[in-house]
Amino acid sequence: MTSAAAAADAPTNGSEPRPGQCTAPQLRRFIKSRPYVPMHELRRRFSIDGEDDDVTPVRLDPGWIYVGLPSHEGRLLGDLLRTGEIGYELSLDPRTPIVVGVYPMRPIARN
């Protein structure tokens, strides 16, 4: 393995995200800057690579919902959903509550 490849695979100890990973503030800012964000747009905007069937379960008051993102980004989105900062639209076909888009719940004050 070359030193460049080893550096790319080295853990970042939480100081910087790996390429293709977003941070909670980036995700929040992007979602709140638009009236509605489909899940595929989050993947495109943040270069979230993963398998087609990557799904992260998120526990909310009404029960479990499923977010079509890898676990890191899915957990970040789940935190935003639990705190009420963003809302979500579900696809119920088939009868599995999977998130197809999100939207801000509180507008950002613009000065």
LOBA-204644 format. One record per residue (C-alpha): x, y, z; residue in one letter. Coordinates in nm, 3 decimals, padded with zeros to 5 digits. Layout:
N
X;Y;Z;a
...
***
This chain:
111
00.000;00.000;00.000;m
00.139;00.341;-00.091;t
00.171;00.613;00.169;s
-00.101;00.816;-00.008;a
-00.339;00.519;00.004;a
-00.253;00.457;00.369;a
-00.318;00.824;00.452;a
-00.654;00.808;00.278;a
-00.754;00.503;00.485;d
-00.625;00.640;00.815;a
-00.886;00.721;01.080;p
-00.945;01.089;01.142;t
-01.026;01.060;01.516;n
-01.341;01.264;01.460;g
-01.152;01.580;01.363;s
-01.240;01.574;00.994;e
-01.499;01.372;00.804;p
-01.380;01.122;00.546;r
-01.445;01.217;00.184;p
-01.811;01.160;00.103;g
-01.925;01.212;00.463;q
-02.113;01.517;00.575;c
-02.128;01.676;00.916;t
-02.445;01.752;01.111;a
-02.413;02.131;01.060;p
-02.364;02.087;00.683;q
-02.667;01.860;00.659;l
-02.883;02.094;00.869;r
-02.777;02.403;00.672;r
-02.846;02.240;00.336;f
-03.191;02.109;00.433;i
-03.296;02.438;00.592;k
-03.191;02.634;00.282;s
-03.457;02.464;00.068;r
-03.830;02.406;00.096;p
-03.797;02.032;00.023;y
-03.504;01.796;-00.033;v
-03.553;01.451;-00.187;p
-03.321;01.183;-00.053;m
-03.140;01.141;-00.384;h
-03.049;01.511;-00.370;e
-02.882;01.464;-00.030;l
-02.678;01.178;-00.174;r
-02.577;01.387;-00.475;r
-02.500;01.707;-00.282;r
-02.277;01.538;-00.025;f
-02.131;01.271;-00.257;s
-02.270;00.999;-00.032;i
-02.162;00.676;-00.189;d
-02.308;00.355;-00.070;g
-02.495;00.050;-00.178;e
-02.837;00.080;-00.339;d
-02.994;-00.092;-00.041;d
-02.826;00.114;00.236;d
-03.100;00.186;00.489;v
-03.067;00.321;00.843;t
-03.352;00.258;01.090;p
-03.456;00.562;01.297;v
-03.672;00.535;01.609;r
-03.933;00.813;01.640;l
-04.243;00.849;01.860;d
-04.483;00.684;01.615;p
-04.241;00.392;01.563;g
-03.957;00.301;01.330;w
-03.893;00.474;00.999;i
-03.617;00.396;00.752;y
-03.375;00.640;00.589;v
-03.209;00.538;00.262;g
-02.862;00.655;00.362;l
-02.551;00.481;00.500;p
-02.537;00.457;00.879;s
-02.326;00.771;00.946;h
-02.549;01.006;00.746;e
-02.864;00.818;00.849;g
-02.783;00.875;01.217;r
-02.723;01.247;01.154;l
-03.057;01.277;00.974;l
-03.226;01.075;01.250;g
-03.098;01.321;01.511;d
-03.244;01.613;01.313;l
-03.576;01.430;01.285;l
-03.591;01.348;01.658;r
-03.520;01.708;01.761;t
-03.796;01.835;01.532;g
-03.562;02.049;01.320;e
-03.676;01.878;01.001;i
-03.988;01.698;00.889;g
-04.013;01.401;00.656;y
-04.227;01.258;00.381;e
-04.281;00.883;00.379;l
-04.340;00.641;00.098;s
-04.581;00.379;00.224;l
-04.568;00.160;-00.084;d
-04.499;-00.112;00.007;p
-04.616;-00.073;00.366;r
-04.267;00.015;00.495;t
-04.228;00.373;00.620;p
-03.921;00.482;00.419;i
-03.824;00.849;00.399;v
-03.831;00.988;00.044;v
-03.770;01.355;00.131;g
-03.720;01.602;00.413;v
-03.806;01.966;00.479;y
-03.717;02.231;00.741;p
-03.955;02.277;01.034;m
-03.828;02.614;01.156;r
-03.728;02.884;00.911;p
-03.378;03.031;00.925;i
-03.376;03.398;01.018;a
-03.215;03.596;00.738;r
-03.068;03.935;00.815;n
***
